Amino acid sequence: MKKTTSIEVNDLRTAIEVVQAMPKQYHETNVEIDPKDDLAGVYRYIGAGGTVMRPTQVGPAVMFNNIKGYPSSRILVGLIASRERVATMLGAPVKELGKFMGKAVKNTIDPVMVDQSKALCQEIVYKATDPDFDLRKILPAPTNTPQDAGPFFCEGLVLGSDPETGHTDVTIHRLCVQSKYEISIFFALGRHIDIFRQKAEQAGKPLPVTINMGLDPAITIGSCFEAPTTPFGFDELKVAGGLRGKPIELVNAVTINQKSIARAEIVIEAEILPNVRVREDQNTNTGYAMPEFPGYTGPANPSLPLMKVKAITMRKNAIMQTLVGPGEEHVNLAGIPTEASIFNTIDAGIPGFLQNVYAHPSGGGKFLAILQVKKRSQADQGRERQAALMALGVYSELKQVILVDEDVDPFDTDDVLWAMTTRYQGDISTIFIPGVRCHQLDPSQDPAFDPKILGHGISTKTIFDCTVPYHLKSSFVRAQFKEVDPTPYMPEWMKNK
């Protein structure tokens, strides 16, 4: 049952109000917590989920109000680590989130500028020119594990502009605090802001960017669409506008020629310096970066671009928002836009055939998709595999696709494995596509795993066809139970689910 709310969500605080009204979905604690390792270690048990090492679970969002060493700060973790919370904050059915976001991509609304006097994100301003400025003392950037290269901002939305065209892009990147006014930034291959950086660097100029933290979840999730759904030059803030039915508000930054998200909790204004590189773990020498979405702690990068902080602006009593790298929060950030991209593409090519898509948590929202299809006639036989190929084409980081029929719940892993057990034969139902570029953070995609792999990040993509051949559908009908209303017999917590 979809929950409804009368609260208009336009920033992080109103989103929290919505979640507070949901049973067992929000928790606050005043017990002191150290942002260095302890905070992530605690939330790992409470609600991280995803590909985090067991034991873990999908639990409530938690606000830590007592941060060791930061008496005026508070940290929120896990807000988006539940499809139920995301659905309620966006006003969509839980199992229709991908379709809901797919509609927003088709009905985008451009952001608008507001005057600085109306920008909540600039209620407090710290400038790097101040003699005692030190971002490490102002903001409690957490570490996830003792192996981390350093403190990371894990849910900072980087906003940058093409120095040639002025087109704006927003994406989440790995941001490691390196000094009192320096942050390194990691770009996965092909990211648009990295292209902007390269253009600026070729001209010998810095690239001005803002790092926006503590946002309306529509902005955060909407920013996670990737090409070809959002091609080069596409501003993902338009998607957030489409999700909310109104434009996202921007404001001119205080110290650089760039825009900030006006209702953000915290904004870091910075410039990515040209021709400057640093080793990610230069301060710790751990050899590691931080836990990434596949569930492994990635290696520290030996040469990353460096940004110099010019200012930090924030709201009064600002909320630092973070996530546990491999957790369910990343699954939803990456996975729901993945579902939308796949659904829109396949539905346009084979109308009415694809019923639903689920970017499964075991793939971190990127590597594994379950496609629910409905074969309507013999002519649809084989279209299921065509749909899988389309999914692999529209989302290049997708590694595996599982195909199921319309009577199988793609969101129920037991049901999916049932289909794989009773409707799948390994030698005829598996399609391998070797030698395809996928994602550099999957440790199995490397020549060290198998010499036949031609380079790091290259993979064999696999389709598991767990659908019944159309001419045999009458032989694979599941047991049919009488349709009754179970509501009077349910416990109260189940009625509200």
Residue, then its C-alpha position, 0 to 999 in steps of 0.5 A: m500500500k502506498k503511503t500518502t503525505s500532505i507535506e510538500v518536499n522541497d529540501l532535505r528537512t521536509a523530506i525528513e518530516v515525511v519519513q518521520a511520519m512513517p512507522k519504524q523508518y527514522h531514528e535519532t540518537n544523542v549518544e556521542i559518535d566518532p565520525k572516524d570509522d564508528l558511525a559507519g560501523v554502527y550503521r552497518y548493523i542498523g540499516a546499511g543493507g546492500t552489498v555490505m558484509r553480513p550481518t546487516q539489514v535494511g533499517p531506518a534512517v538515523m540522525f546522529n546528533n552528537i558528533k565527537g569533535y563537532p559540537s554544532s554538527r549532526i550527520l544523517v545516514g541512510l535516508i535513501a536506503s529503503r525503497e519504501r522511504v524513497a517511494t513515499m518521499l517521491g509520492a510513487p508506488v514502491k514497485e513502480l519507482g523506475k516507471f515513475m522516474g522514467k516519466a520524469v525524464k520525459n517531462t523535465i523542468d529547467p532549474v531557475m535562479v533565485d536571489q542570494s537573499k533567498a538562498l538558505c544554503q548561504e545563511i552561514v559563510y566561511k571563506a578560505t581567505d579567513p586566517d583560521f579556515d580549515l574545512r576539516k574543523i568545519l565539516p565532519a567528513p566520515t571515514n567508513t573503515p580504518q583502511d580508508a584513504g582519509p575522510f570522505f564526503c560520500e553524498g556530495l553532488v558535484l555541479g560543474s559547467d562545460p567551459e566551452t558551452g556553459h552546459t551544466d552537469v551534476t554527479i556524485h563522485r568520491l571526494c577525499v579530504q586532503s588538507k585544510y582546503e584541498i579535496s581530491i576527486f575520483f572520476a569513473l571513466g567517461r563522467h561528464i564533469d571530468i570532460f569539463r575538467q579536461k577542457a579547462e585543463q587544456a586551456g590552463k584554467p581551473l574548473p569552478v565547481t560546487i559540492n552540494m550536500g543535504l538535498d531533496p532526495a529527488i535531486t540526489i536520485g535524479s542526478c544519477f541518470e547516465a548516458p545515453t538516457t542523459p547524454f552529454g550536455f543534459d542537465e540532470l537537475k531537470v529530472a528532479g524538476g520533473l519529479r517534483g513538478k516544479p523547478i529546482e532553485l539555484v543561486n550564484a556561489v559566493t566566491i566562484n563563477q558557479k551555481s549552488i543548489a539554493r536549498a542545500e544544507i551545505v555547499i563547498e565552493a571550489e576549483i579543480l586545479p589544472n595539471v595538479r595530481v595527488r595520491e589519494d592516500q597520501n596522508t594515510n598510506t593505507g593503499y585503499a580508498m574506501p568501500e565501493f558499491p560492489g562490496y569491496t574496498g577499492p585501491a587508492n588511486p595514485s593520481l587524482p585531480l585536486m580541488k582547492v576550496k574557496a568557501i563553505t556555505m551552509r544553513k543554520n544547524a546544517i545537516m551533513q548527509t552521508l552514506v555507507g558506500p556498499g549499502e542499500e542507499h547506493v543501490n537506490l541512488a544508482g538502481i532506480p535511475t537504471e530501472a527508468s532508463i531500461f524501462n523507457t528504452i525497451d517500452a519504446g522499442i517493444p511497447g507493452f512487452l516489458q512489465n517491470v525492471y528491478a536493479h537488484p541490490s546484489g549488483g549495487g544497483k548497477f550490475l544486475a537487472i531483473l526484467q519481467v516480461k509478458k509474452r503475448s503471442q508466439a511472435d513474442q518468443g525471442r523478444e525477451r532476449q532482445a529486451a535483455l540486449m537492449a538493457l545491456g545497450v542502454y546501461s553500459e555498466l550492467k553485467q547480468v540480466i535475469l529474464v522472468d515471466e509476468d507471474v514472477d515477482p522481480f522484487d522477490t529474490d526467492d521467486v526469481l530463483w524459483a524461476m531459475t530453478t524450474r524454467y531455466q536450463g543452463d546450456i540453452s538458457t544462458i547467453f554470453i557476450p564476452g569482451v564488453r566494457c563494463h565497470q572498473l570497480d568489479p574486481s573480477q573484470d581484470p586479466a588477473f582473474d582470467p588471462k582471456i580478459l583483455g583489460h581492466g573493466i572488461s567483462t563477459k555479460t550474461i543473460f539468464d533466460c528464465t522465461v517459459p517458451y510461449h508454446l509451453k505456457s499452459s504447462f507452467v501455470r502456477a497453483q491458483f488460490k482463491e482470491v480473498d481479502p486478507t486485510p481483516y486477518m492481518p497484523e496492523w504493521m502488515k496492513n500499513k506495509 
